[in-house]
């Protein structure tokens, strides 16, 4: 049967998308793709958070056995006749050991028990271990920069922890190690690729953000209160010198800590740690306020205190991730 011209025209006009319909479909696809990307980005951010929390928790668990040993650590007996002076000498000796065996600054490794760069021979073996690592990796203290010295000290501490054939660093992947300041001294990196920071003594890290620091108990390393004191008025139940736990902390997603870890002037830091004739301080005092003429904003504060360090008007510490948040007091092992 012959096909008419009208039938042929109707047969050739096949259904097709209009330009408007194509644009609508492309818009829907773009919107769905963006939703998928947002979901993937959120998942990646959550993975970085979980990884960092796991790292901080693991570091805390590795540090605490060594930390607890100082409660019962044997030190050379004091020659003082007065029992209170004997107790004072023991407190000073324990704190000196802690400073050298759990360093958090270049000065802790550089200055031995005598407060001098020149060893006296009575320094602990761990201190000598750290000295060798600095010489091997940084070529000496002249090559070790202060940018992340606390994080680099933490790396060496974990490296010195040995449980049979297992080393403290074995709990971390190779991808979690780095050297961001290029001084040859490695750091452990968090989920955002920034060093995980460390303070052996962080008396300023108190309040609702710390589950570990409580001021209603005395310093267990100074039970006789020979180097400490109760609060400003008797009967308050608040101690100026209270149990201090190490602070392991990541800056979190915004990569800003707003916590003082050290003063920038190395002479000021050395004076604070060891004391000088011009500026005498109690040796190895964890609670000593920061004294920094070169940084007036720090002056009088305590290490570990959260405040607007860079004076930009923004307190950037709310997303910090620390062992003091992750660990519940009384269950810190």
Beta strands, then each sheet from edge to edge (+ up, - down):
strand 1: 162-163
strand 2: 166-167
strand 3: 177-178
strand 4: 187-188
strand 5: 197-199
strand 6: 247-250
strand 7: 321-322
sheet 1: 1+ 2-
sheet 2: 3+ 4-
sheet 3: 5+ 6- 7+
end
